[in-house]
Structures are given as C-alpha cells and as structure tokens.
Amino acid sequence: MNTDAFAAHESNVRRYGRSFPTVFTKALGATIWDETGKSYIDFLVGSGALNYGHNNPSILGPAIEYLAGGNILLSLDMYTAAKRDFIEVFVDLILKPRGLSYKIQFPGPTGTNANEAALALARKHAGRSSVMAFSNAFHGMSLGSLAVSGSASTRALGGVARHDVIRVPYEGYPNDAFDSAGYIDHLLGDPGSGIEKPAAIILETIQAEGGMNAATAAWLREIQRICRKHGVILIVDDIQAGAGRTGDFFSFEFAKLEPDIVCLSKSLSGSGSPLSIVLIRPDIDIWNPGEHSGTFRGNNLAFVTAGAMCKMWSHDQFTAGIERTTAKLQGHLDRLIAKFPQFIEQKRGRGLMAGLKCRSQEIVGNVHDFAFQNGLLIESSGPRRDVIKILPPITITDDELDHAIAILENALQEQANVEQGSF
Ligand SMILES: *Cc1c(COP(=O)(O)O)cnc(C)c1O
C-alpha cells in the first residue's frame, strides 16, 4: 500500500489517515474497500456525514441525472430550480409532519459555518454578546464555534481570546447527583450570580465528540423552559445527531422540543456532499438582505441529493427498517456489555448514535486496532478517548450489522484472552 504521498506532502495535521493506514477506493452502503480489495464495515461514516450509507442509489440516482443534464452547480444564493425543489421537499416532508415552522438560512457549506451564523444571529437579536455553552461540547473549528466547545485543546486552537462564553455543566456533569438545569436556572435568575445574561444557550442533544453523552428528554425540556423563562434563545447544534442519526430526523423529536434555532449539516445532503442549513424561528429572522454572505451557499448537487434523502422519510418501510435496526443494535450492545463488564463500563448515546464507555483509553485503542485489521472502522471519542463510537449507516443491512458486531465482539474477546494470558 503506497502512502508515501501523504507522508511526504500532506500536513502533519492529518488524523484519520493515521488511524486507518490504508488507501480507500470504493464504497457501497455500509461497506468500504481499500486498494487491495479488502473490505471494511464503516462504523464511522464520515463522523455522521454518511448516515444513509455510501453511494445510496436512491440519493445518487437523481444526482447523476442532474450532473449529466447541464444543470446549475453553483449559484451563490440565487434562486435555482434545484434549490426551490429542496426547500419545498424539506418543508413538506420534514418540517410540516413534525409540526415545525422555520425560515431556512443557507450559510457556508460546513457545520461550523451554520453554528457561526446561528450564534451571530442570536447575538444580534438579543443585543447581548455572551452565550452559554456546555462542558464537553463540540461545535466546530472556526473561532466562534471553538469558543463554545468544551475541550481544552480545541479552545486553545485559535490562539486569540475567546470572550463571551459562559461554561455550564451538561446533564450528568460532574455526576448524576448534580442538578445542572437547576443551577442554570438559578444563575440566570440571580442578580448576584456574576454572569452577563447570555443571548443564547447552544447545546447538542447527544455530545458525540464529548463522549456520546445523551441528554434525557426531561433535561432538554427543562433547558427549553428555562430559556423561555429568561428570554434566552435555544440553539440546538444538530449537526451530528440530526439528519436521521438517532433514528428520528431531528435528534430532539423524542423530547418534543421546539428549539428557536437548529443547525444541520453532516448528513443533510445524504451523499457526503457539503451542505448546511440554519433553521430559524420566523420572528428571530432579523437578518438584513445580504448581511451574512459567502460563496459556497448554493451547492445545487447537494440540494438534489438532500431532496432525495428527505423523500426517504415519507416511506413507512424506511422508518420501520430504522426502528428494527435500532432494536437490533441496542440488543447487540446490551449483550456485549453483559459479556465484557471488565472492559465496558456503560452504554452511551441513543438509538443508532451509540457509544460504549470503556474502562480505559488503552482498551479502546486495542479494540480499534483489532477491528481495523479485521475489517471494521470504528473511532473513539470523549475527553479521554475512552468511548467507542458506534455510528452504523442507518440503512445498514442485518448481515452487515451482525458481521460488524461479530468483529467488535472478537476484538473484545481478544482483549480478554490477552489479559488472561498475562496472569
Ligand atoms: C462535526 C460537527 C460540527 C462541525 O462541523 P464541520 O462541518 O466539521 O465544520 C459542529 N457541531 C457538531 C456537533 C459536529 O459534530
């Protein structure tokens, strides 16, 4: 396998290539192949950007037709037929059936572009500069987003001051006995708390990079109630947990939330093509025309594939399949936890956005390496990288899922054998 070009010429910053040192060429559904023809089940799926699998034919079919047809590819934020079709499908098939009503902003193509736009709008609307963000949050790599992220190394990145962020504990931080929502309510209501009232609270319903920490419906509803009580905008960063990842389209549906602003990206295009949107409660949409602008906010190929992805959600067979897969995955994970309590501390996440909190980073490293050698791509998360991230495509077949879990089980068994051998 020739990886010389990467080692010689690509920046030292490269990460996943080091984690999976092979050269990939082809992919279909949950399976990805390298240059030697070796296959892997993909449980990383572009960190949640390929929820519908690689090269999903229902999504790519319309894109191939669009590409071959001499249609518009880049349009800034001009009106195009592809963009109109996407807006109509998104409103009719995603928002309306869920009783949601939002204006749609097209920011730059990445997730962090959506968060920056959301934070800027919330600050403009409130006329206040600070925002509240949580322990272990991850919101992206541009200055505003890394300021609200929790990880010390992420926040240090910009090399400039990161003002105007009030850090508060997420649910379960530092432990389950602490009432974080009650604390936030108290902070916001107490004139002696020493904090500036924030423009917004930004949160993930499941902190993926932060260790697959899943908030409960009760906590999320309480945070929403507190936001409304104190006149603070609730921003849900649904970049990784949304667009189908948990098994519902939005990650907050199970809690019946109606956030003021929602950021979507990663799997929104359904194809891996970059696309982000910011959903804005109509009365908050106080942008002036052109006030927030940029080049790559008219990726028409992504509009086409996103529209095809949205249409999948109106098929009962599709949603029933996700429910079945979720139950199957959760059953497998419960079994692994019962079998390997010496390695796995806790199940994390929710639905198809799952995690296994292990007892050490070393266990996770060993499992990762064994899995890679045996044909499964998994990654770790959490501040101590001791959580195995389990993100199968939500469209994974039963056979692929069983096969991947068997590799994971063998990896854990191998770990047990090694430990036994060492006594
Ligand atoms: C990936 C991610 C982002 C950043 O998205 P980019 O496209 O990498 O800028 C922001 N928030 C969450 C929760 C994410 O998972």
The ligand as an SDF file (V2000), in Angstrom:
LIG
                    3D

 15 15  0  0  0  0  0  0  0  0999 V2000
  -18.9490   17.9950   13.0210 C   0  0  0  0  0  0  0  0  0  0  0  0
  -19.6210   18.9000   13.9710 C   0  0  0  0  0  0  0  0  0  0  0  0
  -19.5340   20.2980   13.8550 C   0  0  0  0  0  0  0  0  0  0  0  0
  -18.6500   20.9770   12.8330 C   0  0  0  0  0  0  0  0  0  0  0  0
  -18.9770   20.6490   11.5330 O   0  0  0  0  0  0  0  0  0  0  0  0
  -17.8550   20.9060   10.3980 P   0  0  0  0  0  0  0  0  0  0  0  0
  -18.5490   20.5730    9.1150 O   0  0  0  0  0  0  0  0  0  0  0  0
  -16.7440   19.9540   10.7080 O   0  0  0  0  0  0  0  0  0  0  0  0
  -17.4680   22.3150   10.4990 O   0  0  0  0  0  0  0  0  0  0  0  0
  -20.2440   21.0740   14.7390 C   0  0  0  0  0  0  0  0  0  0  0  0
  -21.0080   20.5200   15.6980 N   0  0  0  0  0  0  0  0  0  0  0  0
  -21.1170   19.1830   15.8510 C   0  0  0  0  0  0  0  0  0  0  0  0
  -21.9960   18.6390   16.9130 C   0  0  0  0  0  0  0  0  0  0  0  0
  -20.4150   18.3310   14.9990 C   0  0  0  0  0  0  0  0  0  0  0  0
  -20.4870   17.0130   15.1690 O   0  0  0  0  0  0  0  0  0  0  0  0
  1  2  1  0
  2  3  1  0
  2 14  2  0
  3  4  1  0
  3 10  2  0
  4  5  1  0
  5  6  1  0
  6  7  2  0
  6  8  1  0
  6  9  1  0
 10 11  1  0
 11 12  2  0
 12 13  1  0
 12 14  1  0
 14 15  1  0
M  END
$$$$
